[in-house]
Amino acid sequence: TCTQSDIYSLGASLFFILTGEEPEPISKQNPRFLKSEISEKLDAIVAKATEVELKDRYKSASELACDLQNAGLN
């Protein structure tokens, strides 16, 4: 386990909260595909949090939090 594992879990949880649908296991999630009213910024945040490759995922929870704040979700 590592920080990025927790970030993936948070991204998958956000996907579920936003769509009401279970995310596909171990795959990049784009909630906007199911709910077009989700902003592109929020969709990009969830997608980055659920990247399959660790190197492409957020490096820290604070980095993710910063993007959420910048998306107007504080």
PQR file with spaces between the fields and no chain letter, atoms N, CA, C, O and H, PARSE charges and radii, in Angstrom:
ATOM       1  N    THR     1       0.833   -1.190    0.000 -0.4000 1.5000
ATOM       2  CA   THR     1       0.000    0.000    0.000 -0.0000 2.0000
ATOM       3  C    THR     1       0.872    1.247    0.000  0.5500 1.7000
ATOM       4  O    THR     1       2.027    1.230    0.427 -0.5500 1.4000
ATOM       5  N    CYS     2       0.282    2.320   -0.491 -0.4000 1.5000
ATOM       6  CA   CYS     2       0.983    3.597   -0.527 -0.0000 2.0000
ATOM       7  C    CYS     2      -0.061    4.715   -0.551  0.5500 1.7000
ATOM       8  O    CYS     2      -1.263    4.460   -0.635 -0.5500 1.4000
ATOM       9  H    CYS     2      -0.655    2.334   -0.838  0.4000 1.0000
ATOM      10  N    THR     3       0.410    5.926   -0.477 -0.4000 1.5000
ATOM      11  CA   THR     3      -0.496    7.076   -0.504 -0.0000 2.0000
ATOM      12  C    THR     3      -1.383    7.050   -1.736  0.5500 1.7000
ATOM      13  O    THR     3      -2.574    7.350   -1.654 -0.5500 1.4000
ATOM      14  H    THR     3       1.386    6.133   -0.409  0.4000 1.0000
ATOM      15  N    GLN     4      -0.813    6.697   -2.869 -0.4000 1.5000
ATOM      16  CA   GLN     4      -1.597    6.684   -4.101 -0.0000 2.0000
ATOM      17  C    GLN     4      -2.741    5.663   -4.071  0.5500 1.7000
ATOM      18  O    GLN     4      -3.732    5.824   -4.783 -0.5500 1.4000
ATOM      19  H    GLN     4       0.155    6.454   -2.936  0.4000 1.0000
ATOM      20  N    SER     5      -2.608    4.615   -3.253 -0.4000 1.5000
ATOM      21  CA   SER     5      -3.708    3.653   -3.104 -0.0000 2.0000
ATOM      22  C    SER     5      -4.901    4.319   -2.427  0.5500 1.7000
ATOM      23  O    SER     5      -6.047    4.120   -2.829 -0.5500 1.4000
ATOM      24  H    SER     5      -1.803    4.484   -2.674  0.4000 1.0000
ATOM      25  N    ASP     6      -4.619    5.111   -1.397 -0.4000 1.5000
ATOM      26  CA   ASP     6      -5.686    5.836   -0.711 -0.0000 2.0000
ATOM      27  C    ASP     6      -6.306    6.887   -1.634  0.5500 1.7000
ATOM      28  O    ASP     6      -7.518    7.102   -1.612 -0.5500 1.4000
ATOM      29  H    ASP     6      -3.688    5.273   -1.070  0.4000 1.0000
ATOM      30  N    ILE     7      -5.479    7.531   -2.436 -0.4000 1.5000
ATOM      31  CA   ILE     7      -5.984    8.532   -3.374 -0.0000 2.0000
ATOM      32  C    ILE     7      -6.886    7.868   -4.408  0.5500 1.7000
ATOM      33  O    ILE     7      -7.924    8.425   -4.766 -0.5500 1.4000
ATOM      34  H    ILE     7      -4.494    7.356   -2.454  0.4000 1.0000
ATOM      35  N    TYR     8      -6.511    6.692   -4.892 -0.4000 1.5000
ATOM      36  CA   TYR     8      -7.371    5.962   -5.825 -0.0000 2.0000
ATOM      37  C    TYR     8      -8.732    5.681   -5.174  0.5500 1.7000
ATOM      38  O    TYR     8      -9.779    5.879   -5.790 -0.5500 1.4000
ATOM      39  H    TYR     8      -5.668    6.239   -4.601  0.4000 1.0000
ATOM      40  N    SER     9      -8.698    5.219   -3.928 -0.4000 1.5000
ATOM      41  CA   SER     9      -9.947    4.917   -3.217 -0.0000 2.0000
ATOM      42  C    SER     9     -10.819    6.152   -3.071  0.5500 1.7000
ATOM      43  O    SER     9     -12.039    6.079   -3.224 -0.5500 1.4000
ATOM      44  H    SER     9      -7.847    5.058   -3.427  0.4000 1.0000
ATOM      45  N    LEU    10     -10.200    7.279   -2.778 -0.4000 1.5000
ATOM      46  CA   LEU    10     -10.951    8.524   -2.679 -0.0000 2.0000
ATOM      47  C    LEU    10     -11.557    8.897   -4.031  0.5500 1.7000
ATOM      48  O    LEU    10     -12.713    9.316   -4.098 -0.5500 1.4000
ATOM      49  H    LEU    10      -9.210    7.339   -2.654  0.4000 1.0000
ATOM      50  N    GLY    11     -10.788    8.749   -5.100 -0.4000 1.5000
ATOM      51  CA   GLY    11     -11.307    9.031   -6.433 -0.0000 2.0000
ATOM      52  C    GLY    11     -12.478    8.130   -6.787  0.5500 1.7000
ATOM      53  O    GLY    11     -13.463    8.586   -7.368 -0.5500 1.4000
ATOM      54  H    GLY    11      -9.849    8.408   -5.045  0.4000 1.0000
ATOM      55  N    ALA    12     -12.376    6.858   -6.442 -0.4000 1.5000
ATOM      56  CA   ALA    12     -13.474    5.918   -6.707 -0.0000 2.0000
ATOM      57  C    ALA    12     -14.703    6.282   -5.879  0.5500 1.7000
ATOM      58  O    ALA    12     -15.832    6.166   -6.356 -0.5500 1.4000
ATOM      59  H    ALA    12     -11.576    6.488   -5.970  0.4000 1.0000
ATOM      60  N    SER    13     -14.487    6.721   -4.646 -0.4000 1.5000
ATOM      61  CA   SER    13     -15.603    7.158   -3.800 -0.0000 2.0000
ATOM      62  C    SER    13     -16.272    8.404   -4.371  0.5500 1.7000
ATOM      63  O    SER    13     -17.498    8.510   -4.381 -0.5500 1.4000
ATOM      64  H    SER    13     -13.570    6.815   -4.258  0.4000 1.0000
ATOM      65  N    LEU    14     -15.459    9.344   -4.844 -0.4000 1.5000
ATOM      66  CA   LEU    14     -16.010   10.546   -5.479 -0.0000 2.0000
ATOM      67  C    LEU    14     -16.842   10.162   -6.708  0.5500 1.7000
ATOM      68  O    LEU    14     -17.917   10.719   -6.934 -0.5500 1.4000
ATOM      69  H    LEU    14     -14.463    9.258   -4.835  0.4000 1.0000
ATOM      70  N    PHE    15     -16.342    9.215   -7.494 -0.4000 1.5000
ATOM      71  CA   PHE    15     -17.077    8.752   -8.668 -0.0000 2.0000
ATOM      72  C    PHE    15     -18.454    8.240   -8.252  0.5500 1.7000
ATOM      73  O    PHE    15     -19.460    8.581   -8.875 -0.5500 1.4000
ATOM      74  H    PHE    15     -15.469    8.763   -7.311  0.4000 1.0000
ATOM      75  N    PHE    16     -18.499    7.427   -7.206 -0.4000 1.5000
ATOM      76  CA   PHE    16     -19.769    6.867   -6.728 -0.0000 2.0000
ATOM      77  C    PHE    16     -20.700    7.962   -6.225  0.5500 1.7000
ATOM      78  O    PHE    16     -21.891    7.956   -6.536 -0.5500 1.4000
ATOM      79  H    PHE    16     -17.682    7.150   -6.700  0.4000 1.0000
ATOM      80  N    ILE    17     -20.167    8.895   -5.454 -0.4000 1.5000
ATOM      81  CA   ILE    17     -20.986    9.997   -4.929 -0.0000 2.0000
ATOM      82  C    ILE    17     -21.578   10.819   -6.064  0.5500 1.7000
ATOM      83  O    ILE    17     -22.742   11.215   -6.012 -0.5500 1.4000
ATOM      84  H    ILE    17     -19.200    8.899   -5.202  0.4000 1.0000
ATOM      85  N    LEU    18     -20.782   11.072   -7.077 -0.4000 1.5000
ATOM      86  CA   LEU    18     -21.221   11.914   -8.189 -0.0000 2.0000
ATOM      87  C    LEU    18     -22.201   11.225   -9.134  0.5500 1.7000
ATOM      88  O    LEU    18     -23.068   11.876   -9.716 -0.5500 1.4000
ATOM      89  H    LEU    18     -19.836   10.750   -7.119  0.4000 1.0000
ATOM      90  N    THR    19     -22.063    9.920   -9.284 -0.4000 1.5000
ATOM      91  CA   THR    19     -22.865    9.210  -10.291 -0.0000 2.0000
ATOM      92  C    THR    19     -23.902    8.256   -9.716  0.5500 1.7000
ATOM      93  O    THR    19     -24.894    7.947  -10.376 -0.5500 1.4000
ATOM      94  H    THR    19     -21.358    9.391   -8.811  0.4000 1.0000
ATOM      95  N    GLY    20     -23.682    7.787   -8.496 -0.4000 1.5000
ATOM      96  CA   GLY    20     -24.557    6.766   -7.934 -0.0000 2.0000
ATOM      97  C    GLY    20     -24.284    5.389   -8.504  0.5500 1.7000
ATOM      98  O    GLY    20     -25.040    4.448   -8.260 -0.5500 1.4000
ATOM      99  H    GLY    20     -22.876    8.038   -7.959  0.4000 1.0000
ATOM     100  N    GLU    21     -23.206    5.269   -9.263 -0.4000 1.5000
ATOM     101  CA   GLU    21     -22.825    4.004   -9.916 -0.0000 2.0000
ATOM     102  C    GLU    21     -21.510    3.488   -9.316  0.5500 1.7000
ATOM     103  O    GLU    21     -20.637    4.267   -8.936 -0.5500 1.4000
ATOM     104  H    GLU    21     -22.592    6.033   -9.461  0.4000 1.0000
ATOM     105  N    GLU    22     -21.394    2.183   -9.243 -0.4000 1.5000
ATOM     106  CA   GLU    22     -20.138    1.572   -8.801 -0.0000 2.0000
ATOM     107  C    GLU    22     -19.075    1.789   -9.872  0.5500 1.7000
ATOM     108  O    GLU    22     -19.341    1.570  -11.054 -0.5500 1.4000
ATOM     109  H    GLU    22     -22.103    1.549   -9.553  0.4000 1.0000
ATOM     110  N    PRO    23     -17.879    2.215   -9.481 -0.5600 1.5000
ATOM     111  CA   PRO    23     -16.814    2.364  -10.480  0.2800 2.0000
ATOM     112  C    PRO    23     -16.282    1.004  -10.926  0.5500 1.7000
ATOM     113  O    PRO    23     -16.335    0.027  -10.178 -0.5500 1.4000
ATOM     114  N    GLU    24     -15.775    0.957  -12.142 -0.4000 1.5000
ATOM     115  CA   GLU    24     -15.118   -0.265  -12.623 -0.0000 2.0000
ATOM     116  C    GLU    24     -13.842   -0.468  -11.801  0.5500 1.7000
ATOM     117  O    GLU    24     -13.094    0.486  -11.589 -0.5500 1.4000
ATOM     118  H    GLU    24     -15.732    1.750  -12.749  0.4000 1.0000
ATOM     119  N    PRO    25     -13.585   -1.677  -11.341 -0.5600 1.5000
ATOM     120  CA   PRO    25     -12.381   -1.917  -10.532  0.2800 2.0000
ATOM     121  C    PRO    25     -11.091   -1.632  -11.299  0.5500 1.7000
ATOM     122  O    PRO    25     -10.965   -1.964  -12.478 -0.5500 1.4000
ATOM     123  N    ILE    26     -10.164   -1.027  -10.624 -0.4000 1.5000
ATOM     124  CA   ILE    26      -8.816   -0.741  -11.131 -0.0000 2.0000
ATOM     125  C    ILE    26      -8.853   -0.188  -12.560  0.5500 1.7000
ATOM     126  O    ILE    26      -8.268   -0.751  -13.485 -0.5500 1.4000
ATOM     127  H    ILE    26     -10.267   -0.758   -9.666  0.4000 1.0000
ATOM     128  N    SER    27      -9.546    0.912  -12.699 -0.4000 1.5000
ATOM     129  CA   SER    27      -9.581    1.590  -13.991 -0.0000 2.0000
ATOM     130  C    SER    27      -9.792    3.084  -13.777  0.5500 1.7000
ATOM     131  O    SER    27     -10.331    3.514  -12.758 -0.5500 1.4000
ATOM     132  H    SER    27     -10.021    1.370  -11.947  0.4000 1.0000
ATOM     133  N    LYS    28      -9.361    3.850  -14.743 -0.4000 1.5000
ATOM     134  CA   LYS    28      -9.535    5.290  -14.701 -0.0000 2.0000
ATOM     135  C    LYS    28     -11.025    5.604  -14.834  0.5500 1.7000
ATOM     136  O    LYS    28     -11.717    5.044  -15.685 -0.5500 1.4000
ATOM     137  H    LYS    28      -8.923    3.500  -15.572  0.4000 1.0000
ATOM     138  N    GLN    29     -11.503    6.508  -13.979 -0.4000 1.5000
ATOM     139  CA   GLN    29     -12.932    6.824  -13.952 -0.0000 2.0000
ATOM     140  C    GLN    29     -13.190    8.243  -14.461  0.5500 1.7000
ATOM     141  O    GLN    29     -12.474    9.177  -14.101 -0.5500 1.4000
ATOM     142  H    GLN    29     -10.941    6.962  -13.288  0.4000 1.0000
ATOM     143  N    ASN    30     -14.193    8.394  -15.281 -0.4000 1.5000
ATOM     144  CA   ASN    30     -14.623    9.697  -15.781 -0.0000 2.0000
ATOM     145  C    ASN    30     -16.126    9.827  -15.529  0.5500 1.7000
ATOM     146  O    ASN    30     -16.935    9.377  -16.341 -0.5500 1.4000
ATOM     147  H    ASN    30     -14.775    7.636  -15.573  0.4000 1.0000
ATOM     148  N    PRO    31     -16.499   10.438  -14.407 -0.5600 1.5000
ATOM     149  CA   PRO    31     -17.927   10.529  -14.080  0.2800 2.0000
ATOM     150  C    PRO    31     -18.736   11.329  -15.095  0.5500 1.7000
ATOM     151  O    PRO    31     -19.948   11.138  -15.203 -0.5500 1.4000
ATOM     152  N    ARG    32     -18.097   12.203  -15.824 -0.4000 1.5000
ATOM     153  CA   ARG    32     -18.791   13.021  -16.825 -0.0000 2.0000
ATOM     154  C    ARG    32     -19.370   12.155  -17.952  0.5500 1.7000
ATOM     155  O    ARG    32     -20.325   12.565  -18.612 -0.5500 1.4000
ATOM     156  H    ARG    32     -17.113   12.358  -15.735  0.4000 1.0000
ATOM     157  N    PHE    33     -18.805   10.974  -18.177 -0.4000 1.5000
ATOM     158  CA   PHE    33     -19.347   10.072  -19.196 -0.0000 2.0000
ATOM     159  C    PHE    33     -20.769    9.641  -18.841  0.5500 1.7000
ATOM     160  O    PHE    33     -21.584    9.378  -19.725 -0.5500 1.4000
ATOM     161  H    PHE    33     -18.029   10.641  -17.641  0.4000 1.0000
ATOM     162  N    LEU    34     -21.063    9.571  -17.530 -0.4000 1.5000
ATOM     163  CA   LEU    34     -22.390    9.154  -17.079 -0.0000 2.0000
ATOM     164  C    LEU    34     -23.305   10.331  -16.768  0.5500 1.7000
ATOM     165  O    LEU    34     -24.519   10.250  -16.955 -0.5500 1.4000
ATOM     166  H    LEU    34     -20.401    9.785  -16.812  0.4000 1.0000
ATOM     167  N    LYS    35     -22.719   11.420  -16.293 -0.4000 1.5000
ATOM     168  CA   LYS    35     -23.491   12.604  -15.892 -0.0000 2.0000
ATOM     169  C    LYS    35     -22.862   13.834  -16.535  0.5500 1.7000
ATOM     170  O    LYS    35     -21.879   14.369  -16.023 -0.5500 1.4000
ATOM     171  H    LYS    35     -21.733   11.486  -16.140  0.4000 1.0000
ATOM     172  N    SER    36     -23.415   14.274  -17.633 -0.4000 1.5000
ATOM     173  CA   SER    36     -22.813   15.379  -18.385 -0.0000 2.0000
ATOM     174  C    SER    36     -22.805   16.698  -17.624  0.5500 1.7000
ATOM     175  O    SER    36     -22.063   17.612  -17.983 -0.5500 1.4000
ATOM     176  H    SER    36     -24.214   13.838  -18.048  0.4000 1.0000
ATOM     177  N    GLU    37     -23.621   16.811  -16.576 -0.4000 1.5000
ATOM     178  CA   GLU    37     -23.648   18.047  -15.799 -0.0000 2.0000
ATOM     179  C    GLU    37     -22.448   18.204  -14.860  0.5500 1.7000
ATOM     180  O    GLU    37     -22.259   19.266  -14.268 -0.5500 1.4000
ATOM     181  H    GLU    37     -24.224   16.069  -16.284  0.4000 1.0000
ATOM     182  N    ILE    38     -21.644   17.155  -14.724 -0.4000 1.5000
ATOM     183  CA   ILE    38     -20.424   17.236  -13.909 -0.0000 2.0000
ATOM     184  C    ILE    38     -19.412   18.084  -14.679  0.5500 1.7000
ATOM     185  O    ILE    38     -19.205   17.898  -15.878 -0.5500 1.4000
ATOM     186  H    ILE    38     -21.798   16.292  -15.205  0.4000 1.0000
ATOM     187  N    SER    39     -18.796   19.009  -13.968 -0.4000 1.5000
ATOM     188  CA   SER    39     -17.851   19.920  -14.630 -0.0000 2.0000
ATOM     189  C    SER    39     -16.640   19.160  -15.171  0.5500 1.7000
ATOM     190  O    SER    39     -16.266   18.099  -14.670 -0.5500 1.4000
ATOM     191  H    SER    39     -18.964   19.160  -12.994  0.4000 1.0000
ATOM     192  N    GLU    40     -16.055   19.734  -16.193 -0.4000 1.5000
ATOM     193  CA   GLU    40     -14.845   19.143  -16.766 -0.0000 2.0000
ATOM     194  C    GLU    40     -13.712   19.118  -15.741  0.5500 1.7000
ATOM     195  O    GLU    40     -12.924   18.173  -15.707 -0.5500 1.4000
ATOM     196  H    GLU    40     -16.359   20.595  -16.600  0.4000 1.0000
ATOM     197  N    LYS    41     -13.630   20.160  -14.904 -0.4000 1.5000
ATOM     198  CA   LYS    41     -12.584   20.210  -13.876 -0.0000 2.0000
ATOM     199  C    LYS    41     -12.736   19.060  -12.887  0.5500 1.7000
ATOM     200  O    LYS    41     -11.761   18.383  -12.561 -0.5500 1.4000
ATOM     201  H    LYS    41     -14.270   20.928  -14.932  0.4000 1.0000
ATOM     202  N    LEU    42     -13.957   18.842  -12.414 -0.4000 1.5000
ATOM     203  CA   LEU    42     -14.182   17.768  -11.446 -0.0000 2.0000
ATOM     204  C    LEU    42     -13.954   16.409  -12.098  0.5500 1.7000
ATOM     205  O    LEU    42     -13.402   15.504  -11.472 -0.5500 1.4000
ATOM     206  H    LEU    42     -14.749   19.392  -12.680  0.4000 1.0000
ATOM     207  N    ASP    43     -14.370   16.265  -13.332 -0.4000 1.5000
ATOM     208  CA   ASP    43     -14.132   15.018  -14.060 -0.0000 2.0000
ATOM     209  C    ASP    43     -12.632   14.742  -14.166  0.5500 1.7000
ATOM     210  O    ASP    43     -12.191   13.609  -13.973 -0.5500 1.4000
ATOM     211  H    ASP    43     -14.819   17.000  -13.840  0.4000 1.0000
ATOM     212  N    ALA    44     -11.856   15.768  -14.470 -0.4000 1.5000
ATOM     213  CA   ALA    44     -10.402   15.609  -14.594 -0.0000 2.0000
ATOM     214  C    ALA    44      -9.763   15.235  -13.259  0.5500 1.7000
ATOM     215  O    ALA    44      -8.807   14.459  -13.226 -0.5500 1.4000
ATOM     216  H    ALA    44     -12.214   16.688  -14.628  0.4000 1.0000
ATOM     217  N    ILE    45     -10.280   15.778  -12.166 -0.4000 1.5000
ATOM     218  CA   ILE    45      -9.751   15.458  -10.836 -0.0000 2.0000
ATOM     219  C    ILE    45      -9.996   13.985  -10.513  0.5500 1.7000
ATOM     220  O    ILE    45      -9.091   13.279  -10.070 -0.5500 1.4000
ATOM     221  H    ILE    45     -11.056   16.408  -12.193  0.4000 1.0000
ATOM     222  N    VAL    46     -11.226   13.531  -10.740 -0.4000 1.5000
ATOM     223  CA   VAL    46     -11.544   12.117  -10.469 -0.0000 2.0000
ATOM     224  C    VAL    46     -10.712   11.220  -11.378  0.5500 1.7000
ATOM     225  O    VAL    46     -10.206   10.190  -10.933 -0.5500 1.4000
ATOM     226  H    VAL    46     -11.962   14.104  -11.101  0.4000 1.0000
ATOM     227  N    ALA    47     -10.566   11.595  -12.635 -0.4000 1.5000
ATOM     228  CA   ALA    47      -9.780   10.789  -13.575 -0.0000 2.0000
ATOM     229  C    ALA    47      -8.327   10.690  -13.120  0.5500 1.7000
ATOM     230  O    ALA    47      -7.739    9.609  -13.160 -0.5500 1.4000
ATOM     231  H    ALA    47     -10.977   12.431  -12.996  0.4000 1.0000
ATOM     232  N    LYS    48      -7.743   11.811  -12.687 -0.4000 1.5000
ATOM     233  CA   LYS    48      -6.347   11.782  -12.243 -0.0000 2.0000
ATOM     234  C    LYS    48      -6.202   10.970  -10.957  0.5500 1.7000
ATOM     235  O    LYS    48      -5.211   10.261  -10.783 -0.5500 1.4000
ATOM     236  H    LYS    48      -8.221   12.689  -12.655  0.4000 1.0000
ATOM     237  N    ALA    49      -7.167   11.066  -10.065 -0.4000 1.5000
ATOM     238  CA   ALA    49      -7.117   10.309   -8.805 -0.0000 2.0000
ATOM     239  C    ALA    49      -7.228    8.810   -9.051  0.5500 1.7000
ATOM     240  O    ALA    49      -6.737    8.012   -8.253 -0.5500 1.4000
ATOM     241  H    ALA    49      -7.972   11.642  -10.206  0.4000 1.0000
ATOM     242  N    THR    50      -7.870    8.425  -10.148 -0.4000 1.5000
ATOM     243  CA   THR    50      -8.078    6.993  -10.425 -0.0000 2.0000
ATOM     244  C    THR    50      -7.213    6.465  -11.578  0.5500 1.7000
ATOM     245  O    THR    50      -7.491    5.401  -12.131 -0.5500 1.4000
ATOM     246  H    THR    50      -8.269    9.073  -10.796  0.4000 1.0000
ATOM     247  N    GLU    51      -6.180    7.205  -11.931 -0.4000 1.5000
ATOM     248  CA   GLU    51      -5.253    6.696  -12.956 -0.0000 2.0000
ATOM     249  C    GLU    51      -4.728    5.326  -12.531  0.5500 1.7000
ATOM     250  O    GLU    51      -4.452    5.101  -11.352 -0.5500 1.4000
ATOM     251  H    GLU    51      -5.954    8.070  -11.483  0.4000 1.0000
ATOM     252  N    VAL    52      -4.594    4.435  -13.471 -0.4000 1.5000
ATOM     253  CA   VAL    52      -4.098    3.090  -13.168 -0.0000 2.0000
ATOM     254  C    VAL    52      -2.616    3.129  -12.800  0.5500 1.7000
ATOM     255  O    VAL    52      -2.195    2.462  -11.854 -0.5500 1.4000
ATOM     256  H    VAL    52      -4.818    4.618  -14.429  0.4000 1.0000
ATOM     257  N    GLU    53      -1.840    3.887  -13.524 -0.4000 1.5000
ATOM     258  CA   GLU    53      -0.401    3.990  -13.262 -0.0000 2.0000
ATOM     259  C    GLU    53      -0.144    4.969  -12.118  0.5500 1.7000
ATOM     260  O    GLU    53      -0.610    6.108  -12.159 -0.5500 1.4000
ATOM     261  H    GLU    53      -2.182    4.428  -14.293  0.4000 1.0000
ATOM     262  N    LEU    54       0.587    4.535  -11.108 -0.4000 1.5000
ATOM     263  CA   LEU    54       0.873    5.391   -9.948 -0.0000 2.0000
ATOM     264  C    LEU    54       1.538    6.695  -10.343  0.5500 1.7000
ATOM     265  O    LEU    54       1.252    7.738   -9.756 -0.5500 1.4000
ATOM     266  H    LEU    54       0.966    3.610  -11.074  0.4000 1.0000
ATOM     267  N    LYS    55       2.412    6.652  -11.319 -0.4000 1.5000
ATOM     268  CA   LYS    55       3.149    7.859  -11.728 -0.0000 2.0000
ATOM     269  C    LYS    55       2.228    8.924  -12.303  0.5500 1.7000
ATOM     270  O    LYS    55       2.597   10.098  -12.338 -0.5500 1.4000
ATOM     271  H    LYS    55       2.644    5.804  -11.797  0.4000 1.0000
ATOM     272  N    ASP    56       1.037    8.541  -12.757 -0.4000 1.5000
ATOM     273  CA   ASP    56       0.095    9.477  -13.348 -0.0000 2.0000
ATOM     274  C    ASP    56      -0.942    9.994  -12.344  0.5500 1.7000
ATOM     275  O    ASP    56      -1.690   10.927  -12.637 -0.5500 1.4000
ATOM     276  H    ASP    56       0.737    7.587  -12.729  0.4000 1.0000
ATOM     277  N    ARG    57      -0.977    9.381  -11.168 -0.4000 1.5000
ATOM     278  CA   ARG    57      -1.946    9.723  -10.135 -0.0000 2.0000
ATOM     279  C    ARG    57      -1.424   10.864   -9.270  0.5500 1.7000
ATOM     280  O    ARG    57      -0.229   11.158   -9.297 -0.5500 1.4000
ATOM     281  H    ARG    57      -0.369    8.623  -10.931  0.4000 1.0000
ATOM     282  N    TYR    58      -2.292   11.504   -8.512 -0.4000 1.5000
ATOM     283  CA   TYR    58      -1.850   12.514   -7.552 -0.0000 2.0000
ATOM     284  C    TYR    58      -0.785   11.936   -6.641  0.5500 1.7000
ATOM     285  O    TYR    58      -0.868   10.773   -6.245 -0.5500 1.4000
ATOM     286  H    TYR    58      -3.263   11.265   -8.490  0.4000 1.0000
ATOM     287  N    LYS    59       0.206   12.732   -6.308 -0.4000 1.5000
ATOM     288  CA   LYS    59       1.310   12.282   -5.454 -0.0000 2.0000
ATOM     289  C    LYS    59       0.978   12.397   -3.974  0.5500 1.7000
ATOM     290  O    LYS    59       1.555   11.692   -3.146 -0.5500 1.4000
ATOM     291  H    LYS    59       0.273   13.677   -6.629  0.4000 1.0000
ATOM     292  N    SER    60       0.040   13.293   -3.641 -0.4000 1.5000
ATOM     293  CA   SER    60      -0.318   13.499   -2.234 -0.0000 2.0000
ATOM     294  C    SER    60      -1.772   13.941   -2.126  0.5500 1.7000
ATOM     295  O    SER    60      -2.370   14.428   -3.086 -0.5500 1.4000
ATOM     296  H    SER    60      -0.429   13.865   -4.314  0.4000 1.0000
ATOM     297  N    ALA    61      -2.322   13.758   -0.930 -0.4000 1.5000
ATOM     298  CA   ALA    61      -3.689   14.201   -0.669 -0.0000 2.0000
ATOM     299  C    ALA    61      -3.776   15.723   -0.733  0.5500 1.7000
ATOM     300  O    ALA    61      -4.803   16.269   -1.138 -0.5500 1.4000
ATOM     301  H    ALA    61      -1.837   13.363   -0.150  0.4000 1.0000
ATOM     302  N    SER    62      -2.710   16.408   -0.338 -0.4000 1.5000
ATOM     303  CA   SER    62      -2.748   17.870   -0.375 -0.0000 2.0000
ATOM     304  C    SER    62      -2.790   18.386   -1.815  0.5500 1.7000
ATOM     305  O    SER    62      -3.416   19.411   -2.083 -0.5500 1.4000
ATOM     306  H    SER    62      -1.876   15.965   -0.010  0.4000 1.0000
ATOM     307  N    GLU    63      -2.137   17.693   -2.734 -0.4000 1.5000
ATOM     308  CA   GLU    63      -2.201   18.057   -4.153 -0.0000 2.0000
ATOM     309  C    GLU    63      -3.631   17.900   -4.679  0.5500 1.7000
ATOM     310  O    GLU    63      -4.126   18.753   -5.416 -0.5500 1.4000
ATOM     311  H    GLU    63      -1.629   16.860   -2.516  0.4000 1.0000
ATOM     312  N    LEU    64      -4.279   16.819   -4.300 -0.4000 1.5000
ATOM     313  CA   LEU    64      -5.673   16.580   -4.680 -0.0000 2.0000
ATOM     314  C    LEU    64      -6.576   17.640   -4.060  0.5500 1.7000
ATOM     315  O    LEU    64      -7.444   18.187   -4.740 -0.5500 1.4000
ATOM     316  H    LEU    64      -3.877   16.126   -3.701  0.4000 1.0000
ATOM     317  N    ALA    65      -6.381   17.935   -2.789 -0.4000 1.5000
ATOM     318  CA   ALA    65      -7.188   18.946   -2.100 -0.0000 2.0000
ATOM     319  C    ALA    65      -7.038   20.311   -2.760  0.5500 1.7000
ATOM     320  O    ALA    65      -8.014   21.050   -2.892 -0.5500 1.4000
ATOM     321  H    ALA    65      -5.676   17.491   -2.236  0.4000 1.0000
ATOM     322  N    CYS    66      -5.837   20.642   -3.167 -0.4000 1.5000
ATOM     323  CA   CYS    66      -5.587   21.914   -3.835 -0.0000 2.0000
ATOM     324  C    CYS    66      -6.387   22.000   -5.136  0.5500 1.7000
ATOM     325  O    CYS    66      -6.993   23.033   -5.421 -0.5500 1.4000
ATOM     326  H    CYS    66      -5.044   20.042   -3.059  0.4000 1.0000
ATOM     327  N    ASP    67      -6.393   20.939   -5.916 -0.4000 1.5000
ATOM     328  CA   ASP    67      -7.159   20.936   -7.162 -0.0000 2.0000
ATOM     329  C    ASP    67      -8.665   21.044   -6.881  0.5500 1.7000
ATOM     330  O    ASP    67      -9.383   21.722   -7.615 -0.5500 1.4000
ATOM     331  H    ASP    67      -5.901   20.100   -5.684  0.4000 1.0000
ATOM     332  N    LEU    68      -9.143   20.377   -5.821 -0.4000 1.5000
ATOM     333  CA   LEU    68     -10.552   20.486   -5.478 -0.0000 2.0000
ATOM     334  C    LEU    68     -10.910   21.921   -5.081  0.5500 1.7000
ATOM     335  O    LEU    68     -11.966   22.427   -5.462 -0.5500 1.4000
ATOM     336  H    LEU    68      -8.559   19.826   -5.225  0.4000 1.0000
ATOM     337  N    GLN    69     -10.037   22.571   -4.322 -0.4000 1.5000
ATOM     338  CA   GLN    69     -10.281   23.959   -3.937 -0.0000 2.0000
ATOM     339  C    GLN    69     -10.281   24.869   -5.167  0.5500 1.7000
ATOM     340  O    GLN    69     -11.118   25.764   -5.281 -0.5500 1.4000
ATOM     341  H    GLN    69      -9.179   22.159   -4.012  0.4000 1.0000
ATOM     342  N    ASN    70      -9.359   24.642   -6.069 -0.4000 1.5000
ATOM     343  CA   ASN    70      -9.282   25.459   -7.282 -0.0000 2.0000
ATOM     344  C    ASN    70     -10.462   25.222   -8.216  0.5500 1.7000
ATOM     345  O    ASN    70     -10.773   26.061   -9.062 -0.5500 1.4000
ATOM     346  H    ASN    70      -8.679   23.914   -5.977  0.4000 1.0000
ATOM     347  N    ALA    71     -11.109   24.087   -8.060 -0.4000 1.5000
ATOM     348  CA   ALA    71     -12.289   23.786   -8.874 -0.0000 2.0000
ATOM     349  C    ALA    71     -13.548   24.380   -8.245  0.5500 1.7000
ATOM     350  O    ALA    71     -14.645   24.236   -8.785 -0.5500 1.4000
ATOM     351  H    ALA    71     -10.857   23.406   -7.374  0.4000 1.0000
ATOM     352  N    GLY    72     -13.385   25.055   -7.091 -0.4000 1.5000
ATOM     353  CA   GLY    72     -14.514   25.676   -6.422 -0.0000 2.0000
ATOM     354  C    GLY    72     -15.326   24.702   -5.585  0.5500 1.7000
ATOM     355  O    GLY    72     -16.527   24.895   -5.394 -0.5500 1.4000
ATOM     356  H    GLY    72     -12.494   25.172   -6.652  0.4000 1.0000
ATOM     357  N    LEU    73     -14.673   23.649   -5.083 -0.4000 1.5000
ATOM     358  CA   LEU    73     -15.365   22.626   -4.311 -0.0000 2.0000
ATOM     359  C    LEU    73     -14.934   22.588   -2.849  0.5500 1.7000
ATOM     360  O    LEU    73     -14.902   21.516   -2.244 -0.5500 1.4000
ATOM     361  H    LEU    73     -13.698   23.492   -5.238  0.4000 1.0000
ATOM     362  N    ASN    74     -14.606   23.736   -2.276 -0.4000 1.5000
ATOM     363  CA   ASN    74     -14.135   23.746   -0.883 -0.0000 2.0000
ATOM     364  C    ASN    74     -15.267   23.880    0.088  0.5500 1.7000
ATOM     365  O    ASN    74     -15.043   23.905    1.298 -0.5500 1.4000
ATOM     366  H    ASN    74     -14.632   24.606   -2.767  0.4000 1.0000
